[in-house]
Every structure is written in structure tokens, then in C-alpha cells.
Amino acid sequence: MAHIAFDYSVSKSTVCESIKWVEDTLVKSKEFAISSKRKFIEDGV
């Protein structure tokens, strides 16, 4: 996120908020399946 923020001259929090918005939008659209953090933890990733 720091590299993206630097490249586009925005704050890291702006990048983080944008990523969260995209993730939430994709989940709501039901077009994409994004695994939960719990699944990654259970799989040992």
C-alpha cells in the first residue's frame, strides 16, 4: 500500500479505504468469491 500511495501521491489510508471499498463491492455483487481471513488461517496460509 505504501508503494501505491507514493506512486499516486495519496495517503496510505486512502489506498486502504479504496481497497476495502473494492472488496466490499465485489462481495456484494456475488460475481466473485473472496475467501474470508478465517479460511486462510485454517488452511495455514
Secondary structure, DSSP 8 states (H G I E B T S, - for coil): -HHHHHHHT--HHHHHHHHHHHHHHHHHHTSS----HHHHHHHT-
